């Protein structure tokens, strides 16, 4: 199963790359598949590539669902 996750663009870097924040972890990704990405934008990241831009509200909703899923799975493993 593949999973693409929302990340906030923290910094634009050379060679059409960016530093994003994934739950507080910083990672360099490629922006080769998107145009017009700016610092502060949210993007969907998969396999080191930004696939799509999304608005802040949608990113927050998706991240909240991931957090809820993680909590429910943690409870089941106890």
SVG drawing of the C-alpha trace seen along z (x, -y; Angstrom):
<svg xmlns="http://www.w3.org/2000/svg" viewBox="-11 -31 31 36">
<polyline fill="none" stroke="black" stroke-width="0.4" points="0.0,0.0 1.2,-3.5 0.6,-6.5 0.9,-10.2 0.9,-12.7 0.4,-16.5 3.5,-18.5 4.1,-22.3 6.8,-23.8 9.3,-25.5 12.0,-26.5 12.6,-26.5 16.1,-25.1 18.0,-24.9 17.3,-22.4 13.5,-22.8 13.5,-21.2 12.0,-22.2 12.4,-21.5 9.1,-20.4 7.9,-19.7 6.3,-16.3 5.0,-16.2 8.0,-18.2 10.5,-16.2 12.2,-18.2 12.8,-16.5 14.0,-17.6 11.6,-16.8 11.4,-17.4 9.0,-20.0 9.6,-18.8 6.0,-17.7 4.4,-21.0 4.6,-24.7 4.1,-27.7 4.8,-26.2 5.7,-28.8 6.9,-28.8 3.9,-28.1 2.0,-26.0 0.9,-22.5 1.7,-19.7 0.9,-16.0 4.2,-14.1 4.8,-10.6 8.2,-8.9 10.1,-12.2 8.0,-14.1 5.3,-16.8 2.3,-15.5 -0.3,-18.2 -0.9,-21.4 -3.7,-21.6 -5.2,-24.3 -4.4,-24.6 -7.9,-23.5 -7.7,-20.3 -4.2,-19.6 -5.3,-20.1 -8.3,-17.8 -6.1,-15.1 -3.5,-15.4 -6.1,-15.2 -7.5,-12.0 -4.0,-10.5 -3.5,-11.4 -6.9,-9.9 -6.0,-6.7 -2.7,-6.5 -4.4,-6.9 -7.0,-4.3 -4.4,-1.8 -2.3,-2.5 -5.2,-1.7 -5.8,1.6 -2.3,2.8 -2.5,2.5"/>
</svg>
